[in-house]
Amino acid sequence: MLGKRDVDLQLSRSLGLTMKELEPVLAVGGDAAETKFMEYCWRLWKADGIELVEPFIEAAFNILPEKSRSVLFERMLTIVYVAQDIELHEKLQNANQQTRTAADLSKKSEEKAELA
């Protein structure tokens, strides 16, 4: 896993800010800080996946006021639930499509047998 220094480097590259400079923004809390936190997580995720997000969360999450931490946790759970619902929906669609394909093949096979 990468560390706080790696997070600082990536944040500096992508946002022009370091963790030290972000702390006051996050410490205020509220919607603006929560939105920024999610944006920082997204940018770090795009740069290197969980390798950068995990140390960022460890360093930054507790800087946020309790209410903002609670709101962010709810938002993250919502994102996970939506992603799981989408994944389940896609699996069901694929299963239904495979069932229809198998049924079509069976029907065609029966029609050929009747013609013969």
Residue, then its C-alpha position, 0 to 999 in steps of 0.5 A: m500500500l502507498g502512503k501519505r507522501d504518495v497521496d500528497l504527490q498525486l493530489s499536488r499533481s491533480l489538484g495543486l494541493t497537499m493534504k496539509e492544505l486540504e485539512p482546513v477545507l475538510a475541517v469545516g465540514g458541511d456539503a462543500a467539504e463532503t463534496k471535496f472529500m468525494e472528489y479527492c477520493w475519485r481523483l485518487w481512485k482514477a490515478d491508482g485505485i485503492e492504493l491511493v484512496e485507502p491512505f487518503i481516507e485514513a489520513a483525512f476522514n477523521i479531520l471531517p466533523e462527525k456529522s460530515r463523516s456520517v453523511l459521507f458514510e451514508r453516501m458511500l453505502t448508497i453508492v455500493y448498494v446502487a452498484q450492487d443493484i446494477e450488477l445484479h440487474e445485469k446478471l439477471q438480464n444475461a441469465n434471461q438472455q441465455t435462457r431465451t437463446a436456449a429456448d430458441l435453439s430447442k424450438k428450432s431443433e423441434e421444428k427441424a425434427e418435425l419437418a424431417 
